[in-house]
Amino acid sequence: ANENLVGQRVATITFNKTNVKKYVLPGDVIRCNGHSVVVYSVEDDGIVVVDSNWNMGSQLNCVVQKHLIKYTSSAVNGYTAYVNRPTKASSLGKGMAGSYDMK
């Protein structure tokens, strides 16, 4: 079964703290400035996300990592962000938060 992780569009926002805190939940998939991330948690200083970054450590490999994207980051702040919610977003978010912790 090929379930589309992107799911249903729930909001199109300008990326900033007010909008993110209002519209984004753990488990959502956000597309902003050419990048897609899975939201792990929404914090006071930014969003903690899980994504895969190409060429980590200049070794030409993809690594899935959890990291903080600050609301003020020039890579996202002020850009249009598409907020998508997978059908099982709540269980995805709970599973990510409760099953393991990636460093």
N, C-alpha and C positions, 0 to 999 in steps of 0.2 A: 504494500500500500504506500503510495507516494503522497503523503500529506504535506501540504505546503506550510512550512513553518511560519512564513510571513503572515498568514491568516488574514483577518479582516482589518481594513483601515479604520481606526477609531478616531484619529485626529490628524490634522495637518497644522503644525505650529511653527512659530519662530522659536528657535532654540534659545531659551533663557531659563533662569531659575523658576520664575513664576509659572510659566507654561508647563515646564517639565513636572513640577510638583503637583500641578492641577490635573494633568492628563496621562502621566506615565506610571505604569505599575511594573513590579518585578515580573519578568517573563515576557514582557513586550519586546518586539523587534523594532528598532529605530533605524531608519535610513536617513543619513544626513551628510551632505557634502561628499557624496560618492562612497560612503562607507556604511556598512550594516553591522549592528551590534545587538546582542541579546542583553537586556537590562537585568542585572543581578539585584541591585537595590538603588533606591533614590535617597540621596544623602543631602545634608545642608550645603555642602560645598560642591557637589556634582553628582554624577551617576556612576555607580560601579557597574561595569559591563564585562561580558565575556565575548571575546572575538578572536579571530585568527589573524596574526600579523605575518606578512611575507618577509622573508630574509632576516629573521631575528638573528642577531649576532653575526651578521654578514656570512651566514653559513648556507644561504639559499634553501632554508627550510621554513615551513609554516608551523607556528606554535600557537595553540589555544591558550590564552591568558586571561586572567581577571585583573582589571585595573580601573583606576578612577579617571573619568573625563570631567574636568572642572567646567562649571557653567561659563566661566570666563575664557575658556580656551579659544584661541583665534581660529582653530580648526572647525569649531562648531557654533560658537556664539553668533547669533544673528542670522544663521542660515535657516532655510526651511527644513523642517524635520517631519518625516512621515512616520506616524506611530501606528504600528500594526500589532494586533493581538491574536496570537494563535488560539485555536479553540480550547486548548488545554493550558492556557497561560497560568492559571492559579496553581495547577499541579506541577507545571514546569518550574515555576518560581520556587515553590515549596521544596521540590526535589533538589533544585540547585542550592538552596540555602541550607537544607537539612542533611543532605547525603554526603557532601564532600566540600572541602574548601580548597580552592586552587590558589597557590601563591605565585 
